Amino acid sequence: MNKLEKLRELTEHILVAHHVPGRIRFKLKSHLPDNLNLKGFKHTQQLLRFMESIPGVKSIRPNMLARSCVVEYDTKVLSASLWESLLKAEDKPNVIALLDEVEQHFQWFKMQNT
C-alpha cells in the first residue's frame, strides 16, 4: 500500500469540524480500524510528541471524550489549501512532498526515541 492509499484509508474516518487558517479541528467519524498501523509508538503521548514535532505544527490538543483534535499550525509552512489537498489525499506534488517529509521525520524521531 503506497502513502496516498494509507492516507485515504485514514481520512475516510476524519471529518473537518472547523478550519480557519492556522487552526483546524478534526473529528473522528467512526472508530479507527484495528489494522491502522501505528507501530513505532509505544503510547499516545509519544504519538502526540511526534505529531507536534512535525515542521509547521505548533500544537495538538486532543479531546478523547469528544473524539476530536485541534491542530494549530504555521500557515507559512502548512497552508490551508495544502490541508484541503492532504485531507482529500490528492495526488499532487505538494502532498507527496509533505508525506515524504513526514516519513523522513518519523525515521529521525524513531532514532531519537529508542
N, C-alpha and C positions, 0 to 999 in steps of 0.2 A: 504494500500500500504506500503510495507516494505522499508527500507532505500535504498537497491540496486535498487528497482523499481523506486523510486524517483530520484535516481542518474542517472539511464538510461534515464528517461524522460528528465532530464536536459541536459545530454551530447549529446543527439540527435541534439541539437541546437548549439553545440560548436565545433569549429574547432581549432586545434593547428596550429597556423601560423608559430611559430618558437619556438624552445626549445633547450637551452643549459643548462647544469647543473647550477642551481641557478637562472635561469630566464626563464619564459615561457610566450608566448604571445598567448592569446585566441582571436578568432574572432567569432562573432555570425553568424551562417549560415542563420538564419531567426529570425523573431521576437519571443521572448519568449512567450509561451502560456499565455493567460489571467488567466488561472487557476493555474499558478505557485504560490505556497504558500510561500509568503514572509512575512507572518504575524509575528508580533513581531518587525518589523522595521517600524519606523514612517516615515523615509525618506531615500534617497540614502546614505547620509553621515553616517547615523547610521549603515547601512548595510556595508559600507566600513570600518568603525571603527571596527565592529565585525570581518570582514574578516582579517583585519590587526592584530587583537589581537589573532588570532589562532596561537598556538605554531608552530614555524618554518617559518611562513610568515613574511618576513621583510617589504615589502611594496606592495601596489597595486596602479597602475596608470591606471585608466580608460580613454578611449578616446571615448566619446559618438558619435562624428561625424564619426569616423572610425569603430564604433561598435566593438572595441577591448579593451583588458585589459592586461596589463603587470603585472605579479606577480613575485616579487623577493623573493626567499626563501632560507632557510638554508639547504644545501644538507645533513647535518648530521642529520637533523630531518625529512625532506621530500626528499627522494631520487628520482632520475629521473625515476627509474623503478616503484616506488610507484605511481608517477603521471600517468605513462602509464596504470598501472592496475586500477587506480582510474577512468581515462577517459574512460576505457573500461567497467567500472562498474563490474569488475571481482569479483566473489565470492571467495575471498582469505582472509585468516585471517588478513593480514596487512591492507587490505582495510576496512574490517568490524571494526577492531580496530580503525582506523582513523575516520570512520564515527561515531562510538560511542564516541570517544574523542571530536569530533566537536559538537555532540549533547549535551554532558555534558557541554562543554564550552559555548554553546548557553544558556543553563539554567543559568549558572553563569552570563553571560553577561546581560541577561534579568533582573536578580535581581539587578545588579549594575546600570542599566539604567532605573529603574522605578521610 
